[in-house]
C-alpha cells in the first residue's frame, strides 16, 4: 500500500497494491500494522458502514463530537464520488480548510479522515456503494454538521443541483459553528 499525506495534517490517501491477471484482481484493503505504521493512528475501527447513493446525492458535512468523535477510513466499491474532509480542529493552522478527492471503484483509493474533521461526499455516477470504517460507535446525541454549501468553505462539489436531505439542509453555517475539537 502507498500512503500519501493529504493537504491537511492527519489526512491520508491510500493506494492499494493491486495484483491483477486475466482472472481478475486481488488487493489488501486494510492491515492494522501497516496502517498504524504509516498514519500514526493507533485506535481501532469498531464499526463498518455502507451506504448506497444515486447520482447527485450529497451527504454531509457530518462529524461526531467528543467524546464520541470518529476517525474514518472510506472507500468506494461501486461508482465514483467526490469525497470532502473539512478541518474543524480549532487550534489547527488549517482550520476551516478542506481537501477533496475522487474515490471510485476503478481507482480503488481510500481516504483516512481522523477525528476533528467534518466529512461529506457527493455521488458522481448513477449508483454508488460507499464503505467506511469508524473508530467509534454512532451516538445520535453527539451528531454535528456544517451546511454543505457554506459560503465561507467554498467547496466545489462538481455537481449541479445536488440532492440533499432535509436534515442536511438545516445544518449550521461555518461562521456560526462552534468546534468542540
Secondary structure, DSSP 4 states (H G I P E B T S, - for coil): -EEEE-SSTT-EEEE--EEEETTEEEE----HHHHHHHH-------EEEEEEEETTEEEEEEEE-TTS---EEEEEEESEEEEEEEE--TTSTTTT-EEEEEEETTT-EEEEE-TTEEEEEEE-SSEEEEEEEESS---GGGEEEB-TT-TTT----S-SS-EE-HHHHTPBPGGG-----
